[in-house]
Amino acid sequence: MEIEQELEDVLNCVESNSQTLQRLQKFEWNLLNLQSLSEMIEYILEAQDYFQLDYMGLCFTDTIHEITNYLEHTKFDFSSYPRLIFLEDKHILYDVFGGLMKPYLGSYEASEHIGFFGDKQLPLESIAVIPLIRHGQHLGVLSLGSLDGQRFSATMATDFIEHMAAIITVCLENNLNYEAVKYESFIDPLTGVNNRRFFEQRLSEEISASQRSLSPFSCLFLDIDFFKKVNDVYGHQAGDKVLILVAKTIGMQLRKQDVLARFGGEEFITLLDGAAEETALSVAKRIVDSIQQLSIELDGKTIPVTISIGCVSYQPSKGVLAQSVHELSANIVRKADEALYLAKDGGRNQVISSGVISE
């Protein structure tokens, strides 16, 4: 009977390991087929129930805010993922893992491990904290937790967990490299704001989202007044300084969900998410006032700067759409540009609206 019981225990263990391996393989396959950093993070953080865990989280070492910048650029909703933690100091990893950076499996000690777990109220009993290391770089940790004190112990084999962490690390590195290339292709190198290519892509996305939710948005077309004169009188170095400070000042008047892009030369363009005409005009007037109050100095000379703005709003209506997204995008930019022309023709340093486009 003892032999039969031992055999049954072995078979149960094999069956359990086989099921774990199948789940792990499916998880990894899906992970490898994701297309972006944000998708990867969301997928991992939502796999908690899949692996029958009470906690599954990610901690990234992000000393220069590289990862947060990439995610902010894609409008990632940080508030929805409290188990995504950013460590600004790598020394916390060495304090817990030491120089060998081996995984820790065992009881949860709040004094040592609380920095890796976003839910401070969850009464975890046992945890697995696995470093994510690639080419000698410590990218962060994968944090697993259980209310069962026996789920993770120092005597457990770590093959499955370390293999999963290795796959996550490879995917993280690949996505970071991809995001770096994409980020550079969408950013204006002088001002640090988005470029025209990014704006045109986001405008199409904004129209589609607006039509689904029937919520409005507005577009502002902005042009620095007499910018050619700035270059001619003060030099191109002064012109660059004006562009940088104007872009920064505009950005300070916008919300995180809004889009600011350099359209070309001294022209900027924005998308104000969820903003109807009245709100957009209020934002535009604040921008005009804040630009006029700028004090830009170079070589002891003060450079006066003002800006003109054209505004258009879009309000979708339920029913058949009269224009394609491509046609509507072109129409929105054209209407904002027409309003900008009227603002400049009417004396500059002001806001003119071309009204509301509706289906």
Phi and psi in degrees as a GROMACS rama.xvg file:
@    title "Ramachandran Plot"
@    xaxis  label "Phi"
@    yaxis  label "Psi"
@TYPE xy
-63.224  -40.0646  GLU-2
-64.5648  -41.7705  ILE-3
-63.7025  -39.0739  GLU-4
-66.4217  -41.4854  GLN-5
-63.346  -40.4791  GLU-6
-64.5606  -41.6973  LEU-7
-64.0718  -38.9376  GLU-8
-64.4204  -39.9983  ASP-9
-64.9252  -44.2989  VAL-10
-63.3022  -40.2545  LEU-11
-62.7971  -39.9148  ASN-12
-65.0961  -42.7024  CYS-13
-63.1036  -43.4227  VAL-14
-62.3902  -43.1677  GLU-15
-63.0648  -44.1044  SER-16
-64.024  -37.6089  ASN-17
-64.2961  -42.8668  SER-18
-65.7836  -39.7677  GLN-19
-62.4453  -42.8255  THR-20
-63.3222  -40.5158  LEU-21
-63.646  -43.9454  GLN-22
-62.3688  -42.4177  ARG-23
-63.746  -42.652  LEU-24
-63.6191  -42.1779  GLN-25
-64.9693  -42.8223  LYS-26
-59.627  -47.0771  PHE-27
-66.0781  -39.5405  GLU-28
-61.9053  -46.1178  TRP-29
-63.7674  -39.4934  ASN-30
-62.597  -42.1165  LEU-31
-69.0947  -18.0694  LEU-32
-98.9937  3.2811  ASN-33
-77.0503  154.353  LEU-34
-104.859  -7.53874  GLN-35
-151.09  164.115  SER-36
-62.2398  -43.9604  LEU-37
-64.7917  -40.7606  SER-38
-62.3725  -41.4883  GLU-39
-62.1416  -46.685  MET-40
-63.8032  -45.8194  ILE-41
-61.0986  -41.7906  GLU-42
-63.3693  -44.3309  TYR-43
-64.5446  -45.7197  ILE-44
-70.4806  -19.6651  LEU-45
-95.5821  5.85299  GLU-46
-91.797  7.85679  ALA-47
-57.2601  -50.9024  GLN-48
-68.9756  -32.8199  ASP-49
-58.7251  -38.1896  TYR-50
-98.1542  11.1431  PHE-51
54.1851  51.1636  GLN-52
-113.089  157.955  LEU-53
-91.191  -16.448  ASP-54
-153.865  135.479  TYR-55
-144.9  117.728  MET-56
-140.948  169.141  GLY-57
-126.324  137.97  LEU-58
-122.262  126.444  CYS-59
-112.272  136.175  PHE-60
-81.3032  117.391  THR-61
-135.545  61.1903  ASP-62
-64.1702  -28.7284  THR-63
-110.117  15.9243  ILE-64
58.7025  31.9003  HIS-65
-66.453  -49.6176  GLU-66
-66.9402  -43.02  ILE-67
-63.2179  -36.0966  THR-68
-63.7605  -44.1654  ASN-69
-61.726  -44.2148  TYR-70
-68.2152  -40.5124  LEU-71
-61.4529  -34.6306  GLU-72
-66.1999  -25.9425  HIS-73
-98.3232  11.3775  THR-74
61.687  37.559  LYS-75
-63.6358  135.763  PHE-76
-89.2206  89.3468  ASP-77
-61.6645  -34.6246  PHE-78
-64.4733  -23.2728  SER-79
-82.163  -6.91155  SER-80
-131.835  73.5682  TYR-81
-66.4921  -15.3403  PRO-82
-88.0083  10.0826  ARG-83
-100.903  113.52  LEU-84
-119.483  140.544  ILE-85
-112.898  125.412  PHE-86
-101.338  118.902  LEU-87
-88.1403  -4.37816  GLU-88
-133.509  120.252  ASP-89
-71.7364  -15.7334  LYS-90
-64.1214  -23.792  HIS-91
-61.5232  -31.4994  ILE-92
-67.1834  -44.3644  LEU-93
-68.6322  -33.3411  TYR-94
-63.4328  -35.3909  ASP-95
-89.4062  -42.9771  VAL-96
-99.4517  -21.001  PHE-97
78.1913  -173.981  GLY-98
-67.7682  -29.3709  GLY-99
-78.5569  -18.5522  LEU-100
54.0107  45.775  MET-101
-82.1033  149.061  LYS-102
-59.4215  148.878  PRO-103
-107.518  124.13  TYR-104
-126.335  129.603  LEU-105
159.495  -159.225  GLY-106
-71.7892  151.834  SER-107
-84.4278  119.901  TYR-108
-113.869  107.921  GLU-109
-56.0515  -39.2506  ALA-110
-61.5238  -28.7988  SER-111
-101.531  -32.0007  GLU-112
-111.858  -5.86755  HIS-113
-61.0224  -27.3251  ILE-114
-66.6221  -16.5281  GLY-115
-96.1282  -3.15752  PHE-116
-126.396  123.062  PHE-117
-76.9004  -29.123  GLY-118
-91.4563  98.6946  ASP-119
-75.205  -17.2677  LYS-120
-91.1637  -16.9034  GLN-121
-70.8949  122.748  LEU-122
-80.1766  70.3807  PRO-123
-67.1451  145.022  LEU-124
-110.344  -40.8957  GLU-125
-134.99  149.741  SER-126
-141.567  161.603  ILE-127
-130.094  122.255  ALA-128
-120.263  113.291  VAL-129
-116.146  121.579  ILE-130
-65.0751  144.066  PRO-131
-104.998  103.443  LEU-132
-122.243  133.742  ILE-133
-142.047  120.972  ARG-134
52.7095  40.7685  HIS-135
79.2818  -2.09162  GLY-136
-96.0213  129.635  GLN-137
-89.1415  100.941  HIS-138
-83.5167  -19.4414  LEU-139
150.268  -152.902  GLY-140
-142.611  154.648  VAL-141
-101.803  124.268  LEU-142
-111.487  123.174  SER-143
-120.766  139.768  LEU-144
-141.698  154.121  GLY-145
-142.796  147.77  SER-146
-78.4132  -10.2739  LEU-147
-90.1056  119.042  ASP-148
-66.1819  -15.0543  GLY-149
-99.0235  -3.04913  GLN-150
-64.2163  -44.0352  ARG-151
-124.504  128.317  PHE-152
-140.421  160.829  SER-153
-64.167  -20.9664  ALA-154
-89.3878  -4.35788  THR-155
-71.2246  147.269  MET-156
-71.3432  142.486  ALA-157
-112.655  15.5489  THR-158
-56.2919  -52.1914  ASP-159
-61.5289  -47.1394  PHE-160
-65.0164  -44.6864  ILE-161
-67.2515  -35.1948  GLU-162
-64.9586  -43.8499  HIS-163
-62.5112  -42.6475  MET-164
-62.6225  -36.9123  ALA-165
-65.1141  -42.5317  ALA-166
-64.1697  -43.3818  ILE-167
-59.6918  -41.4095  ILE-168
-64.0796  -43.9293  THR-169
-62.2743  -45.0456  VAL-170
-63.65  -39.1278  CYS-171
-63.3363  -45.7228  LEU-172
-62.6626  -45.0872  GLU-173
-61.5518  -43.0792  ASN-174
-69.2297  -34.9425  ASN-175
-65.3155  -41.3675  LEU-176
-63.6483  -41.9949  ASN-177
-65.2497  -43.5481  TYR-178
-63.7508  -35.4256  GLU-179
-63.2633  -43.7751  ALA-180
-65.9987  -45.7847  VAL-181
-64.3011  -41.4339  LYS-182
-60.8114  -45.0269  TYR-183
-65.6844  -33.2066  GLU-184
-74.8001  -16.8828  SER-185
-108.011  3.14321  PHE-186
-114.501  136.026  ILE-187
-75.2317  119.968  ASP-188
-65.7768  -26.7781  PRO-189
-78.5708  -51.8949  LEU-190
-91.8342  -18.9978  THR-191
79.9918  2.25263  GLY-192
-93.828  176.465  VAL-193
-63.6468  158.815  ASN-194
-102.751  179.767  ASN-195
-62.7266  -38.0546  ARG-196
-59.3067  -44.3009  ARG-197
-65.1531  -42.613  PHE-198
-58.8688  -46.0217  PHE-199
-62.6303  -36.8338  GLU-200
-67.7521  -44.7236  GLN-201
-67.6086  -33.2541  ARG-202
-62.3255  -43.2639  LEU-203
-61.5404  -42.0245  SER-204
-65.9639  -39.0487  GLU-205
-65.499  -40.6654  GLU-206
-62.4555  -47.1991  ILE-207
-61.4334  -43.6716  SER-208
-65.5655  -39.6782  ALA-209
-64.3642  -40.0479  SER-210
-68.6754  -31.2222  GLN-211
-71.8488  -41.5837  ARG-212
-93.6856  -11.3511  SER-213
60.3645  26.9036  LEU-214
-100.243  150.086  SER-215
-81.5446  167.879  PRO-216
-151.212  165.186  PHE-217
-130.969  156.684  SER-218
-124.959  130.797  CYS-219
-113.466  129.782  LEU-220
-107.47  119.964  PHE-221
-119.112  139.436  LEU-222
-138.989  128.008  ASP-223
-70.7162  128.567  ILE-224
-72.1648  137.104  ASP-225
53.0115  39.4267  PHE-226
-67.0836  -35.0441  PHE-227
-59.1573  -37.0028  LYS-228
-65.5087  -36.1784  LYS-229
-59.997  -47.2736  VAL-230
-63.6888  -41.7521  ASN-231
-68.6179  -40.8755  ASP-232
-85.4852  -42.6363  VAL-233
-105.733  -14.1298  TYR-234
100.765  163.38  GLY-235
-69.9655  -26.7421  HIS-236
-62.834  -41.3719  GLN-237
-65.154  -40.5178  ALA-238
-59.4621  -42.462  GLY-239
-63.3715  -41.3812  ASP-240
-63.5765  -40.4717  LYS-241
-61.9973  -46.0453  VAL-242
-59.4629  -44.0932  LEU-243
-63.6551  -47.0247  ILE-244
-71.7263  -36.0849  LEU-245
-64.0975  -45.1025  VAL-246
-59.5013  -43.0476  ALA-247
-63.9037  -41.736  LYS-248
-66.9459  -41.6057  THR-249
-60.4995  -46.9675  ILE-250
-58.922  -32.2375  GLY-251
-68.3865  -19.559  MET-252
-92.1808  -3.81633  GLN-253
-104.063  160.433  LEU-254
-89.8289  168.149  ARG-255
-61.3819  -33.3854  LYS-256
-81.7169  -8.44055  GLN-257
-80.8844  162.294  ASP-258
-118.753  132.582  VAL-259
-123.104  132.169  LEU-260
-139.482  149.6  ALA-261
-87.1554  116.777  ARG-262
-80.5343  -30.0561  PHE-263
155.714  139.66  GLY-264
58.1062  -123.238  GLY-265
-99.1175  15.9698  GLU-266
-100.485  137.254  GLU-267
-124.545  161.161  PHE-268
-145.972  144.015  ILE-269
-130.9  155.53  THR-270
-117.672  124.168  LEU-271
-104.748  101.89  LEU-272
-64.2872  127.009  ASP-273
71.4289  9.64567  GLY-274
-96.2344  121.958  ALA-275
-78.922  177.413  ALA-276
-58.4294  -44.2907  GLU-277
-60.5237  -44.7555  GLU-278
-64.6644  -42.7346  THR-279
-61.7347  -42.2941  ALA-280
-64.3651  -36.6932  LEU-281
-64.4358  -44.5716  SER-282
-62.8496  -44.6409  VAL-283
-61.5595  -40.4066  ALA-284
-66.7586  -36.2731  LYS-285
-64.0918  -37.7596  ARG-286
-65.0965  -45.615  ILE-287
-57.3515  -45.5806  VAL-288
-65.5755  -42.7086  ASP-289
-69.0842  -34.2552  SER-290
-68.5422  -41.6639  ILE-291
-63.8767  -28.8998  GLN-292
-85.181  -4.83628  GLN-293
-61.66  139.896  LEU-294
-116.413  98.7571  SER-295
-105.567  118.83  ILE-296
-118.314  142.51  GLU-297
-150.011  124.214  LEU-298
53.9033  40.6364  ASP-299
79.208  1.92424  GLY-300
-109.32  139.453  LYS-301
-94.7952  127.312  THR-302
-100.971  114.452  ILE-303
-74.5763  138.019  PRO-304
-137.303  133.073  VAL-305
-133.439  169.311  THR-306
-141.426  147.424  ILE-307
-112.916  144.889  SER-308
-134.713  133.826  ILE-309
-107.717  137.466  GLY-310
-123.384  141.011  CYS-311
-142.651  145.064  VAL-312
-119.697  152.414  SER-313
-123.802  127.424  TYR-314
-127.102  103.216  GLN-315
-71.4595  157.03  PRO-316
-128.805  154.952  SER-317
-71.0909  134.459  LYS-318
131.698  -161.823  GLY-319
-71.3326  134.33  VAL-320
-83.439  133.801  LEU-321
-82.1238  -23.3025  ALA-322
-131.558  153.923  GLN-323
-74.1249  165.571  SER-324
-59.8615  -40.0778  VAL-325
-62.7661  -45.3843  HIS-326
-65.7326  -40.7542  GLU-327
-67.21  -39.4677  LEU-328
-57.5308  -48.58  SER-329
-63.6701  -38.1623  ALA-330
-66.7464  -40.8139  ASN-331
-63.2152  -47.3734  ILE-332
-64.0984  -40.8779  VAL-333
-63.5502  -43.2768  ARG-334
-65.3194  -40.6221  LYS-335
-65.9382  -38.5878  ALA-336
-66.1818  -39.6092  ASP-337
-62.5817  -41.8465  GLU-338
-65.8618  -37.8985  ALA-339
-61.7098  -41.807  LEU-340
-60.7457  -40.9455  TYR-341
-65.7619  -37.6637  LEU-342
-64.0707  -40.3889  ALA-343
-74.4603  -39.4515  LYS-344
-69.27  -25.0437  ASP-345
-91.9476  10.191  GLY-346
123.809  -4.73097  GLY-347
66.4766  178.036  ARG-348
53.3084  44.9785  ASN-349
-156.464  174.564  GLN-350
-118.119  133.785  VAL-351
-127.678  136.137  ILE-352
-106.766  140.55  SER-353
-95.8871  8.9047  SER-354
94.3055  -152.77  GLY-355
-118.151  130.533  VAL-356
-92.5983  128.907  ILE-357
-137.524  155.549  SER-358
